[in-house]
Amino acid sequence: MTPRQQSQKTRALCQLAPVIPVIVIRDAGTAGDMARALVAGGLPVLEVTLRSDAALDAIRAMADVEGGHVGAGTVLTPDDARRAKDAGAAFAVSPGLTDRLIAACEELALPLLPGAVTASEVMRAADAGFDMLKFFPAEAAGGAAALKSLAGPLPKISFCPTGGVSPDNARSYLSLPNVVCVGGSWIVTDADVSAGNWPNIEDRARSAAALRQG
């Protein structure tokens, strides 16, 4: 799967909802219920970061949830990509982009949403064939104003900004023509997961799903 084909896949996923929940899972036993709550709330695309020992087992559990599309986040190396694909991840998300990661995702036919911040990084990703990118860390890198500035010289590139995105600023990103969706960690809280309060998570997902561009 070429980078261009990968971007077609990730763009289609990003278009399914205005927010992709970015989740750190510490107990894979909660993953299935969590995914069902998020999907029921209108957020079918889920990113589980590879920042915990439970992440791959969580991806396995979430991959079986009807209507959901679970991907692996914080994919840094070819080995990360292989383990994610083996666990059932439908896509991979990386904070950056390397030649080794490009080659691995091509070989694995694993759609990659690579990160880029500067104009040079965006141009390099575009040269490789990617036109759907992650903008990370969004707020630290200048927020919506920075993305608005990139739209002028790079109008064919679209983004999913992640990092510091919240209910308070999500609309400022989603109003931009080069933003397809945002990634947010506010949907799933540790307190709700610990309490098994899936209705709370579903309600928060529903509010996020109601965010629209414009």
SVG drawing of the C-alpha trace seen along z (x, -y; Angstrom):
<svg xmlns="http://www.w3.org/2000/svg" viewBox="-25 -33 40 44">
<polyline fill="none" stroke="black" stroke-width="0.4" points="0.0,0.0 1.6,-3.2 1.7,-6.3 -0.9,-7.9 -3.2,-5.0 -2.5,-5.1 -3.6,-8.7 -6.8,-8.0 -7.6,-5.4 -6.7,-7.7 -8.6,-10.6 -11.7,-8.4 -11.4,-7.4 -10.8,-11.0 -14.0,-12.1 -16.1,-9.7 -16.3,-12.0 -14.9,-15.4 -13.0,-13.9 -10.7,-10.9 -10.3,-9.9 -6.7,-9.5 -6.5,-6.9 -3.9,-5.6 -5.2,-2.2 -3.7,-0.7 -6.1,2.2 -7.1,4.1 -10.1,5.5 -11.8,2.2 -11.1,1.8 -14.2,3.5 -16.7,1.6 -14.8,-1.7 -14.9,-1.2 -18.6,-0.3 -19.3,-3.5 -17.3,-5.6 -18.8,-4.1 -22.3,-4.4 -21.6,-8.1 -20.8,-8.7 -17.0,-8.4 -16.1,-5.2 -12.4,-5.9 -10.2,-5.3 -6.5,-5.8 -4.9,-3.7 -1.4,-4.9 1.4,-2.4 2.4,-4.0 1.3,-1.2 1.9,2.5 -1.8,3.1 -2.1,1.2 -1.8,4.2 -4.2,6.3 -6.6,3.4 -6.3,3.0 -7.2,6.7 -10.3,6.3 -11.4,3.1 -10.9,4.5 -13.9,6.8 -16.3,4.0 -18.9,3.6 -18.8,0.3 -15.4,-0.7 -12.1,-1.4 -9.2,-1.1 -5.7,-2.3 -2.3,-2.4 -0.8,-5.7 2.8,-6.6 4.0,-4.2 7.7,-5.1 9.5,-2.1 8.9,0.7 8.5,3.1 5.8,0.9 4.0,1.0 4.3,4.8 3.0,5.4 0.1,3.0 -0.9,4.7 -0.7,8.1 -2.9,6.9 -5.6,5.9 -4.9,2.1 -6.7,0.7 -4.3,-2.2 -1.2,-3.7 -0.5,-7.2 3.0,-8.6 4.3,-11.9 6.7,-12.1 7.9,-10.4 11.0,-8.3 12.1,-6.4 12.0,-3.1 8.5,-3.7 7.4,-4.6 8.9,-1.3 7.4,0.8 3.9,-0.5 4.1,0.0 5.2,3.6 2.5,4.2 -0.3,2.4 -0.9,0.5 -2.4,-3.0 -0.2,-5.6 -1.2,-9.0 2.3,-10.6 3.0,-13.8 4.4,-17.0 4.7,-20.5 7.0,-22.7 6.5,-23.6 9.6,-21.5 8.2,-18.5 4.9,-18.8 6.7,-19.2 8.8,-16.1 5.7,-14.1 4.0,-15.3 7.0,-14.3 6.7,-10.8 3.0,-10.7 1.2,-11.6 -1.4,-14.4 -3.3,-13.6 -1.1,-14.4 -1.2,-14.7 -0.3,-18.1 1.4,-17.5 1.9,-19.0 -0.9,-21.3 -1.1,-23.9 2.6,-24.0 3.3,-24.4 1.2,-27.5 -2.3,-26.1 -5.0,-27.0 -3.2,-30.1 -0.2,-28.0 -2.4,-25.6 -4.2,-28.5 -0.9,-29.8 0.1,-26.5 -3.1,-26.4 -2.0,-29.2 1.2,-27.7 0.2,-24.0 -3.5,-23.9 -3.6,-20.3 -2.5,-19.0 -5.1,-18.1 -4.5,-17.7 -5.7,-16.1 -4.3,-18.3 -3.6,-16.6 -2.0,-17.8 -3.6,-20.3 -6.9,-20.2 -9.9,-20.5 -13.6,-21.3 -12.7,-24.9 -10.6,-25.2 -11.7,-22.3 -14.0,-24.5 -11.2,-26.9 -9.4,-24.0 -12.4,-22.4 -13.4,-25.7 -10.2,-25.6 -10.4,-24.3 -7.3,-22.1 -8.5,-20.4 -10.6,-17.2 -10.8,-16.3 -9.0,-16.7 -7.5,-14.2 -8.5,-14.6 -7.7,-13.0 -10.6,-14.6 -13.2,-12.1 -11.9,-9.3 -11.0,-10.1 -9.1,-7.9 -11.9,-8.5 -14.6,-7.3 -12.6,-4.3 -11.7,-3.3 -15.4,-3.6 -16.6,-1.8 -18.8,-4.9 -19.3,-4.1 -22.5,-6.3 -20.3,-9.3 -17.9,-8.4 -20.7,-7.9 -22.2,-11.3 -18.8,-13.0 -18.4,-11.2 -21.8,-12.4 -20.9,-16.0 -17.7,-15.7 -19.5,-14.1 -21.7,-17.1 -18.8,-19.4 -18.9,-20.4 -16.7,-22.5 -17.9,-26.0"/>
</svg>
